[in-house]
Amino acid sequence: MYNNNSSSSAPSSSSSSSEAGDTRSSVFSRGEPLRQPRTSPPVSDSSAGTGTRCHISRSRASQTCSVGEMSESRSPIPSGHNSSTAADTLVKISKLSAAAPEFVPGCCSSFQDDVYSDESEGYYAEPSLADFVQEFVSHLNSSPGSFESEIDYITDMLNSCITTEEILQELVELIYVQSTSIPNFAYTGARLCNHLSHHIRLSPASGNFRQLLLQRCRTEYEQREQAVRGDPDTQKRFHSYVLFLGELYLNLEIKSGKDTPGRANILLGALKDLLNTLCSHPDDPNLMCAIKLLKLSGSILEDTWKEKGQSDMDEVIKKIEDVLLDAKCSRDVKQMLLKLVELRSSNWGRVHTAAVSSDATPDNDPNYFMNEPTFYTADGTPFTAADPEYSDKYQEILDREDCFPDAYEEDGNDSFCSDEDEMDPEIEEAFERFCMESDARRKK
């Protein structure tokens, strides 16, 4: 038994040892892996299947590319070729340049800054025409005195951005809306329209700035009957339009040839119709608007109508007098209408100008002696150069002032002759009597 077991175990042990030897020989006899060609970056064993990832950072972003994939796509030379031959071949077929400012791998896209954008505009979107108009209108409304210094810059900016007929029409609409919606901007808006009508260069077939503006005003004019009977908001917009049209008539200049600029006569008839419409619906807001319009432009309208031989102002005043008799307006509005009729009867408060200074005399100019100094006599009677009985005395005082300018006060009295310690006898007597009465009151 023992021998059999021993003999049987011997072959198994020998076979086990032979298997172990085969295993060791197979492990140590395996050759080292071939190195990578010099034309591609070295790759480690652990990354032979997937390739090594290299990170290339440019500016603020990081791009990742596979070097293994890049080497496979860039290197057309098999790995078994001689390294020097492969390098020479790559140099010949390469499109790279040593003088390039930077190297960008083929698998890495060029970097672009992130730009915020939404559906309508970019992050650094330029302001629209509406924004620019709103900005300079707000500036002119808050600082109307800067109109002359700012208007050239505004005009240049508008000329640079108004390139089509649609943009010009948009500008007309924007300025019209601003001029009729911002309180107290009608005058400045009319001045702005007058300047732009002469300096906006674009003039399409549909009309220049002035023509498009008048067309816009005509659109509102044709809706006057509906607006004057509308709701309070509609009436308010209509009244703003009426006052703006009055300012436009006073400020809009139309040049015709070499003649001096004149007013837009087309607005003259429109203003008369608007006044008739307001007086035909005599509620308080409409009458107030008519009063403001006549105070604003009544004198100019009447002068123009008289030059044409028309009596339109008489008709307007007749309508106002009828309103005073029949309309059921408030007492305050009636009082304002009466004041308006009185203002018109006094030639709209205008005073005839005085004669030219070279032709002025004491007879034809009541202000001839206005700037002359006034003196007083001993009994307190004032006199000037206009008083003939004091002319000699007046000239004497003037001569003394010329000789001793510092010796007289502003009223011509002698300053060096007056002594504060001396009193007139009457004043001295009155002062003594006052002192005695004061002492008597204290003793009581």
C-alpha positions as CSV (number, residue, x, y, z in Angstrom):
1,M,0.0,0.0,0.0
2,Y,2.6,2.4,1.0
3,N,4.8,1.7,-2.1
4,N,1.8,2.1,-4.3
5,N,0.8,5.3,-2.8
6,S,4.3,6.6,-3.1
7,S,4.6,5.5,-6.6
8,S,1.3,7.0,-7.5
9,S,2.1,10.3,-5.9
10,A,5.4,10.6,-7.6
11,P,4.0,11.2,-11.1
12,S,1.5,13.7,-9.8
13,S,4.2,15.7,-8.0
14,S,6.3,15.6,-11.1
15,S,3.4,16.7,-13.2
16,S,2.7,19.6,-10.8
17,S,6.2,20.7,-10.9
18,S,6.3,20.6,-14.7
19,E,3.1,22.7,-14.9
20,A,4.5,25.3,-12.5
21,G,7.7,25.4,-14.6
22,D,5.7,25.9,-17.7
23,T,3.8,28.7,-16.1
24,R,6.9,30.5,-15.0
25,S,8.5,30.0,-18.3
26,S,5.5,31.3,-20.1
27,V,5.5,34.5,-17.9
28,F,9.1,35.3,-18.1
29,S,9.5,34.3,-21.7
30,R,6.9,36.9,-22.9
31,G,8.6,39.9,-24.6
32,E,8.2,43.5,-23.5
33,P,5.6,45.5,-25.5
34,L,6.8,47.5,-28.4
35,R,7.3,51.2,-27.8
36,Q,5.1,53.7,-29.5
37,P,6.4,55.4,-32.7
38,R,8.1,58.7,-32.1
39,T,5.6,60.4,-34.3
40,S,2.9,60.0,-31.6
41,P,2.8,60.8,-27.9
42,P,3.8,58.0,-25.5
43,V,0.9,55.9,-24.3
44,S,1.0,53.9,-21.1
45,D,-0.2,50.3,-20.8
46,S,-3.2,51.3,-18.7
47,S,-4.4,53.8,-21.4
48,A,-3.6,51.7,-24.5
49,G,-7.2,51.0,-25.2
50,T,-8.8,54.3,-24.5
51,G,-6.1,56.8,-25.0
52,T,-4.8,59.5,-22.7
53,R,-6.9,62.6,-22.2
54,C,-5.1,66.0,-22.3
55,H,-6.7,69.2,-21.2
56,I,-6.0,72.4,-23.2
57,S,-7.1,75.6,-21.5
58,R,-7.6,78.8,-23.5
59,S,-8.7,81.9,-21.8
60,R,-11.7,81.1,-19.5
61,A,-12.8,77.7,-21.0
62,S,-11.3,74.2,-21.0
63,Q,-11.5,71.9,-23.9
64,T,-10.7,68.1,-23.7
65,C,-9.4,66.1,-26.5
66,S,-8.1,62.5,-26.8
67,V,-4.4,62.3,-27.6
68,G,-4.8,58.7,-28.7
69,E,-7.5,59.6,-31.2
70,M,-5.6,62.6,-32.4
71,S,-2.5,60.5,-33.0
72,E,-4.5,57.9,-34.9
73,S,-6.1,60.6,-37.1
74,R,-3.0,62.7,-37.5
75,S,-0.4,60.0,-38.1
76,P,-0.8,58.2,-41.4
77,I,2.5,56.4,-40.9
78,P,2.3,52.8,-39.6
79,S,4.0,52.2,-36.3
80,G,6.4,49.7,-37.8
81,H,8.2,52.3,-40.0
82,N,11.6,53.8,-39.2
83,S,11.2,56.8,-36.9
84,S,13.4,59.1,-38.9
85,T,11.6,58.2,-42.1
86,A,8.2,58.7,-40.5
87,A,9.3,62.1,-39.1
88,D,10.5,63.3,-42.5
89,T,7.3,62.1,-44.1
90,L,5.2,64.0,-41.5
91,V,7.1,67.2,-42.1
92,K,6.5,67.0,-45.8
93,I,2.7,66.4,-45.5
94,S,2.1,68.6,-42.5
95,K,0.0,71.8,-42.8
96,L,1.4,73.2,-39.6
97,S,3.6,76.2,-39.5
98,A,6.3,77.1,-36.9
99,A,5.4,80.8,-37.4
100,A,1.8,80.3,-36.3
101,P,0.8,82.5,-33.4
102,E,-0.7,79.6,-31.5
103,F,-1.3,75.9,-31.8
104,V,-4.9,74.5,-31.8
105,P,-5.4,70.8,-31.9
106,G,-7.7,69.6,-34.6
107,C,-10.1,67.9,-32.2
108,C,-10.5,71.2,-30.1
109,S,-12.9,73.8,-31.4
110,S,-11.9,77.4,-31.2
111,F,-13.0,79.2,-28.1
112,Q,-15.7,81.9,-28.1
113,D,-16.7,84.1,-25.3
114,D,-20.1,83.3,-24.0
115,V,-22.6,86.0,-25.1
116,Y,-25.8,86.4,-23.2
117,S,-28.7,86.6,-25.6
118,D,-32.4,86.1,-25.4
119,E,-35.1,85.8,-28.0
120,S,-35.0,89.5,-29.0
121,E,-31.6,91.2,-28.5
122,G,-28.1,90.6,-27.5
123,Y,-26.4,91.4,-24.3
124,Y,-24.8,94.6,-25.7
125,A,-27.8,95.6,-27.9
126,E,-27.7,99.2,-29.1
127,P,-30.5,101.5,-27.9
128,S,-33.5,101.7,-30.2
129,L,-34.8,104.9,-31.8
130,A,-37.6,105.0,-29.3
131,D,-35.1,104.9,-26.4
132,F,-33.0,107.7,-27.9
133,V,-36.0,109.9,-28.5
134,Q,-37.3,109.3,-25.0
135,E,-33.9,110.2,-23.6
136,F,-33.4,113.5,-25.3
137,V,-37.1,114.5,-25.0
138,S,-36.8,114.0,-21.2
139,H,-33.6,116.0,-21.1
140,L,-35.2,118.9,-23.1
141,N,-38.3,118.8,-20.9
142,S,-36.2,119.0,-17.7
143,S,-33.7,121.5,-19.1
144,P,-35.4,123.6,-21.8
145,G,-32.7,126.2,-21.6
146,S,-30.2,123.7,-23.1
147,F,-32.2,123.5,-26.4
148,E,-29.8,125.6,-28.4
149,S,-26.7,123.9,-27.2
150,E,-28.0,120.3,-27.6
151,I,-30.1,120.4,-30.7
152,D,-27.2,120.1,-33.2
153,Y,-25.9,116.9,-31.5
154,I,-29.5,115.5,-31.4
155,T,-29.9,116.3,-35.1
156,D,-26.6,114.6,-36.0
157,M,-27.5,111.5,-34.1
158,L,-30.9,111.3,-35.8
159,N,-29.4,111.8,-39.3
160,S,-27.0,108.9,-38.6
161,C,-29.8,106.4,-37.7
162,I,-32.6,107.6,-40.0
163,T,-31.9,105.7,-43.2
164,T,-35.3,104.5,-44.4
165,E,-38.8,105.8,-44.9
166,E,-40.1,103.6,-42.1
167,I,-37.7,104.9,-39.6
168,L,-38.5,108.5,-40.5
169,Q,-42.2,107.8,-40.0
170,E,-41.4,106.2,-36.7
171,L,-39.5,109.3,-35.6
172,V,-42.5,111.6,-36.6
173,E,-44.9,109.4,-34.6
174,L,-42.6,109.3,-31.5
175,I,-42.1,113.1,-31.4
176,Y,-45.8,113.8,-32.0
177,V,-46.8,111.4,-29.1
178,Q,-44.2,113.0,-26.8
179,S,-45.2,116.5,-27.7
180,T,-48.9,115.8,-27.0
181,S,-48.6,113.6,-23.9
182,I,-45.9,115.3,-21.8
183,P,-47.3,118.3,-19.8
184,N,-45.9,121.7,-20.8
185,F,-43.8,120.2,-23.6
186,A,-45.9,121.5,-26.5
187,Y,-43.7,124.7,-27.0
188,T,-40.4,122.8,-26.9
189,G,-41.9,120.1,-29.1
190,A,-42.9,122.6,-31.7
191,R,-39.4,124.2,-31.7
192,L,-37.9,120.7,-32.0
193,C,-40.2,119.9,-35.0
194,N,-39.3,123.2,-36.7
195,H,-35.6,122.5,-36.4
196,L,-35.9,118.9,-37.6
197,S,-38.0,119.9,-40.5
198,H,-35.1,122.0,-41.8
199,H,-32.2,119.6,-40.9
200,I,-33.3,116.0,-41.3
201,R,-31.7,115.0,-44.6
202,L,-33.8,112.0,-45.6
203,S,-36.6,113.0,-47.9
204,P,-38.4,110.0,-49.4
205,A,-41.1,110.0,-52.0
206,S,-43.9,109.9,-49.3
207,G,-42.7,113.3,-47.9
208,N,-40.0,114.9,-45.7
209,F,-40.2,115.3,-42.0
210,R,-42.5,118.4,-42.1
211,Q,-44.9,116.8,-44.6
212,L,-45.2,113.6,-42.6
213,L,-45.8,115.6,-39.4
214,L,-48.6,117.7,-41.0
215,Q,-50.1,114.4,-42.3
216,R,-50.1,113.1,-38.8
217,C,-51.7,116.2,-37.5
218,R,-54.4,116.0,-40.2
219,T,-55.3,112.5,-39.1
220,E,-56.1,113.8,-35.6
221,Y,-57.9,116.8,-37.1
222,E,-60.3,114.6,-39.1
223,Q,-61.4,112.9,-35.9
224,R,-62.2,116.1,-34.0
225,E,-65.9,115.6,-33.9
226,Q,-65.6,112.2,-32.2
227,A,-62.8,113.3,-29.9
228,V,-64.6,116.4,-28.6
229,R,-67.6,114.2,-27.5
230,G,-65.4,111.3,-26.2
231,D,-64.6,110.2,-22.7
232,P,-62.4,112.4,-20.4
233,D,-59.2,110.7,-21.5
234,T,-60.0,111.1,-25.2
235,Q,-60.9,114.7,-24.6
236,K,-57.7,115.3,-22.8
237,R,-55.6,113.9,-25.6
238,F,-57.6,116.0,-28.1
239,H,-57.0,119.2,-26.1
240,S,-53.3,118.5,-25.9
241,Y,-53.3,118.1,-29.7
242,V,-55.1,121.5,-30.1
243,L,-52.6,123.3,-28.0
244,F,-49.7,121.6,-29.8
245,L,-51.1,122.6,-33.1
246,G,-51.3,126.2,-31.9
247,E,-47.6,126.1,-30.8
248,L,-46.8,124.5,-34.2
249,Y,-48.4,127.3,-36.1
250,L,-46.4,129.9,-34.1
251,N,-43.1,128.1,-34.4
252,L,-43.1,126.1,-37.6
253,E,-41.3,128.1,-40.4
254,I,-41.7,127.3,-44.1
255,K,-39.0,128.7,-46.4
256,S,-40.0,129.5,-49.9
257,G,-37.1,130.7,-52.2
258,K,-35.3,133.8,-51.0
259,D,-38.3,135.2,-49.1
260,T,-38.3,135.3,-45.3
261,P,-39.7,132.2,-43.7
262,G,-43.4,132.2,-43.2
263,R,-45.9,130.3,-41.1
264,A,-47.8,127.2,-42.3
265,N,-51.0,128.8,-43.6
266,I,-52.6,125.3,-43.8
267,L,-52.8,125.3,-40.0
268,L,-54.7,128.6,-40.0
269,G,-57.9,127.1,-41.3
270,A,-57.5,124.1,-39.1
271,L,-57.2,126.2,-35.9
272,K,-60.4,128.1,-36.9
273,D,-62.3,124.8,-37.3
274,L,-61.0,123.5,-34.0
275,L,-62.2,126.6,-32.2
276,N,-65.6,126.3,-33.7
277,T,-65.7,122.6,-32.7
278,L,-64.8,123.4,-29.1
279,C,-67.3,126.2,-28.8
280,S,-70.0,124.0,-30.4
281,H,-69.7,121.6,-27.4
282,P,-69.5,124.1,-24.6
283,D,-68.6,122.0,-21.6
284,D,-66.0,123.2,-19.2
285,P,-63.0,121.3,-20.5
286,N,-63.7,122.3,-24.1
287,L,-64.1,125.9,-23.3
288,M,-61.0,125.9,-21.2
289,C,-59.0,124.6,-24.2
290,A,-60.5,127.3,-26.4
291,I,-59.5,130.0,-23.9
292,K,-55.9,128.7,-23.7
293,L,-55.6,128.5,-27.5
294,L,-56.8,132.1,-28.0
295,K,-54.6,133.4,-25.2
296,L,-51.7,131.6,-26.9
297,S,-52.2,132.6,-30.5
298,G,-55.2,134.9,-30.7
299,S,-53.3,138.1,-31.6
300,I,-51.3,136.3,-34.3
301,L,-54.5,134.7,-35.7
302,E,-56.4,138.0,-35.8
303,D,-53.5,139.8,-37.5
304,T,-53.2,137.1,-40.2
305,W,-56.9,137.1,-40.8
306,K,-57.0,140.9,-41.1
307,E,-54.1,140.8,-43.6
308,K,-56.2,138.5,-45.7
309,G,-59.3,140.7,-45.3
310,Q,-61.2,138.1,-43.2
311,S,-63.2,138.7,-40.1
312,D,-62.8,135.2,-38.7
313,M,-61.9,136.4,-35.2
314,D,-65.1,138.4,-35.0
315,E,-67.0,135.2,-35.7
316,V,-65.1,133.3,-32.9
317,I,-65.7,136.1,-30.4
318,K,-69.4,136.1,-31.4
319,K,-69.6,132.4,-30.6
320,I,-68.0,133.0,-27.2
321,E,-70.5,135.7,-26.4
322,D,-73.3,133.4,-27.3
323,V,-71.8,130.8,-25.0
324,L,-71.8,133.3,-22.2
325,L,-75.5,133.9,-22.7
326,D,-76.8,130.4,-23.2
327,A,-74.3,127.7,-22.1
328,K,-74.6,126.1,-18.7
329,C,-70.9,126.3,-17.9
330,S,-69.4,126.9,-14.5
331,R,-69.1,130.4,-13.0
332,D,-65.3,130.3,-13.1
333,V,-65.3,129.4,-16.8
334,K,-67.8,132.2,-17.6
335,Q,-65.5,134.6,-15.7
336,M,-62.5,133.5,-17.8
337,L,-64.5,133.9,-21.0
338,L,-65.4,137.5,-20.0
339,K,-61.7,138.2,-19.3
340,L,-60.9,136.8,-22.8
341,V,-63.4,139.1,-24.5
342,E,-62.0,142.0,-22.6
343,L,-58.4,141.0,-23.5
344,R,-59.4,141.0,-27.2
345,S,-61.0,144.4,-26.9
346,S,-57.7,145.8,-25.6
347,N,-55.9,144.5,-28.7
348,W,-54.8,141.3,-26.8
349,G,-53.0,143.4,-24.2
350,R,-50.5,144.8,-26.7
351,V,-49.1,148.3,-26.2
352,H,-47.8,150.3,-29.1
353,T,-44.1,150.6,-29.1
354,A,-42.5,153.9,-28.1
355,A,-40.8,156.1,-30.7
356,V,-37.2,155.3,-31.7
357,S,-34.7,156.7,-29.2
358,S,-33.3,159.1,-31.8
359,D,-36.8,160.5,-32.5
360,A,-38.0,160.5,-28.9
361,T,-39.0,163.9,-27.4
362,P,-40.8,164.8,-24.2
363,D,-43.9,165.3,-26.3
364,N,-44.1,162.0,-28.1
365,D,-42.5,159.6,-25.6
366,P,-44.0,159.4,-22.1
367,N,-40.9,157.5,-20.9
368,Y,-38.5,160.2,-22.1
369,F,-37.6,161.2,-18.5
370,M,-38.1,157.7,-17.0
371,N,-34.4,157.2,-16.3
372,E,-33.7,160.7,-15.0
373,P,-33.1,161.1,-11.3
374,T,-35.8,162.6,-9.1
375,F,-35.1,165.4,-6.6
376,Y,-37.2,167.1,-3.8
377,T,-37.6,170.7,-2.8
378,A,-37.3,172.0,0.7
379,D,-41.0,171.4,1.3
380,G,-40.8,167.8,-0.1
381,T,-42.2,168.4,-3.6
382,P,-40.5,166.0,-6.1
383,F,-39.3,167.4,-9.4
384,T,-37.4,166.1,-12.4
385,A,-36.1,167.5,-15.6
386,A,-39.6,167.3,-17.0
387,D,-40.8,170.1,-14.7
388,P,-40.0,173.4,-16.5
389,E,-40.2,175.6,-13.4
390,Y,-37.4,173.6,-11.7
391,S,-35.2,173.2,-14.7
392,D,-32.6,175.7,-13.5
393,K,-32.5,174.2,-10.0
394,Y,-32.3,170.7,-11.5
395,Q,-29.4,171.6,-13.7
396,E,-27.6,173.3,-10.8
397,I,-27.9,170.1,-8.7
398,L,-26.6,168.0,-11.6
399,D,-23.6,170.3,-12.0
400,R,-22.8,170.0,-8.3
401,E,-23.0,166.2,-8.5
402,D,-20.6,166.2,-11.4
403,C,-18.1,168.3,-9.4
404,F,-18.5,166.5,-6.1
405,P,-19.9,163.0,-7.0
406,D,-19.2,161.6,-3.5
407,A,-20.7,164.4,-1.6
408,Y,-24.3,163.6,-2.6
409,E,-26.5,160.8,-1.7
410,E,-28.6,158.9,-4.2
411,D,-31.6,161.3,-3.9
412,G,-29.4,164.4,-4.5
413,N,-29.4,165.8,-1.0
414,D,-26.2,167.3,0.4
415,S,-24.6,164.6,2.5
416,F,-21.8,166.8,3.8
417,C,-24.1,169.6,4.7
418,S,-26.3,167.5,6.9
419,D,-25.3,167.3,10.6
420,E,-26.9,164.6,12.5
421,D,-26.4,166.5,15.8
422,E,-28.3,169.5,14.6
423,M,-32.1,169.5,14.4
424,D,-34.6,171.8,12.9
425,P,-36.2,174.1,15.5
426,E,-39.7,172.6,14.9
427,I,-38.3,169.1,15.3
428,E,-36.4,170.1,18.4
429,E,-39.5,171.6,20.0
430,A,-41.5,168.5,19.2
431,F,-38.8,166.3,20.6
432,E,-38.7,168.3,23.9
433,R,-42.5,168.1,24.2
434,F,-42.4,164.3,23.6
435,C,-39.8,164.0,26.4
436,M,-41.8,166.0,28.9
437,E,-45.0,163.9,28.1
438,S,-43.0,160.7,28.6
439,D,-41.7,161.9,32.0
440,A,-45.2,162.8,33.1
441,R,-46.5,159.4,32.2
442,R,-43.7,157.7,34.2
443,K,-44.5,159.8,37.3
444,K,-48.1,158.8,37.2
